[in-house]
Amino acid sequence: MSFEPKREIVDADPATGTYRVTYSYPSEPPSVAVPLALMEVTGGIVTDLDPLYDATSIDPDALDELFSPTTSEAEECRVTFSYHSHEVTVKSHGRIVIQEPIR
């Protein structure tokens, strides 16, 4: 039996396909939180998702370093990329915004 942690979707607008999720660094850095958040939004299984680097060419270590509390406290920071056909924006201060694909 595998355990998949549940993400709390703090704000959802199904009409626009926009979901906002929180992450907590360092216990759950963005490189871990993004796949888990997408799993929660899509109802999928995280092991069915390609790793960030393979699917996006985003270096997970660099993403985590960019949003580490020691480097991102001074300024607002954000990175937007496509991951499994969804637009994902990782923001400093513990927010991830996922936009569903336009149909």
C-alpha positions as CSV (number, residue, x, y, z in Angstrom):
1,M,0.0,0.0,0.0
2,S,1.5,3.3,-1.0
3,F,0.8,6.6,0.7
4,E,0.3,9.7,-1.4
5,P,0.2,12.9,0.7
6,K,-2.8,15.2,0.0
7,R,-2.2,18.8,-1.1
8,E,-4.5,21.4,0.2
9,I,-5.9,23.4,-2.7
10,V,-6.4,26.7,-1.1
11,D,-8.2,28.3,-4.0
12,A,-9.9,26.7,-7.0
13,D,-11.7,28.3,-9.9
14,P,-12.9,25.4,-12.1
15,A,-14.5,27.9,-14.5
16,T,-11.1,29.2,-15.4
17,G,-9.2,26.1,-14.5
18,T,-7.0,27.9,-12.0
19,Y,-5.8,26.2,-8.8
20,R,-3.6,27.7,-6.0
21,V,-1.7,25.4,-3.7
22,T,0.7,26.0,-0.9
23,Y,4.1,24.5,-0.2
24,S,6.3,24.6,2.8
25,Y,10.1,24.9,2.4
26,P,12.3,23.1,3.5
27,S,10.0,20.1,4.4
28,E,8.4,20.2,1.0
29,P,10.5,22.2,-1.5
30,P,9.0,23.2,-4.9
31,S,10.5,20.3,-6.8
32,V,8.5,18.0,-4.6
33,A,5.4,20.2,-4.2
34,V,4.8,20.8,-7.9
35,P,4.2,17.1,-8.9
36,L,2.2,16.5,-5.8
37,A,0.0,19.6,-6.5
38,L,-0.5,18.6,-10.1
39,M,-1.5,15.1,-8.9
40,E,-4.1,16.6,-6.6
41,V,-5.5,18.9,-9.3
42,T,-5.7,16.1,-11.9
43,G,-6.7,13.3,-9.6
44,G,-3.7,11.3,-10.9
45,I,-0.9,9.4,-9.2
46,V,2.4,11.2,-8.7
47,T,4.4,8.2,-10.0
48,D,2.5,8.5,-13.4
49,L,4.1,12.0,-13.9
50,D,7.5,12.4,-15.6
51,P,10.1,14.0,-13.4
52,L,10.4,17.8,-13.6
53,Y,13.7,17.7,-15.5
54,D,12.5,15.2,-18.0
55,A,9.2,16.9,-18.7
56,T,10.3,20.5,-18.4
57,S,14.1,20.8,-18.5
58,I,13.7,22.5,-15.1
59,D,16.6,21.6,-12.8
60,P,14.9,20.5,-9.5
61,D,17.9,21.5,-7.4
62,A,18.0,25.0,-9.0
63,L,14.3,25.5,-8.5
64,D,14.6,24.6,-4.9
65,E,17.6,26.9,-4.4
66,L,15.8,29.8,-6.1
67,F,12.9,29.5,-3.6
68,S,14.9,28.6,-0.5
69,P,14.0,30.9,2.3
70,T,17.6,32.4,2.5
71,T,17.5,33.5,-1.2
72,S,13.9,34.5,-1.8
73,E,12.9,36.4,1.4
74,A,14.0,39.8,0.1
75,E,12.1,39.9,-3.2
76,E,9.0,38.3,-4.8
77,C,10.1,35.6,-7.2
78,R,8.2,33.5,-9.7
79,V,9.0,30.9,-12.3
80,T,6.4,29.8,-14.9
81,F,6.7,26.6,-17.0
82,S,4.6,24.0,-18.7
83,Y,4.3,20.6,-16.9
84,H,2.1,17.9,-18.4
85,S,0.2,20.4,-20.4
86,H,-0.6,22.6,-17.4
87,E,0.9,26.0,-16.9
88,V,2.6,26.0,-13.5
89,T,3.8,29.1,-11.7
90,V,5.9,28.7,-8.6
91,K,6.0,31.8,-6.4
92,S,8.0,32.7,-3.4
93,H,6.3,32.7,-0.1
94,G,4.9,29.2,-0.6
95,R,2.5,29.4,-3.5
96,I,2.0,27.4,-6.6
97,V,-0.6,28.3,-9.3
98,I,-1.7,25.6,-11.7
99,Q,-3.6,26.6,-14.9
100,E,-5.4,23.8,-16.7
101,P,-4.8,23.5,-20.5
102,I,-7.1,25.5,-22.7
103,R,-9.6,23.2,-24.4
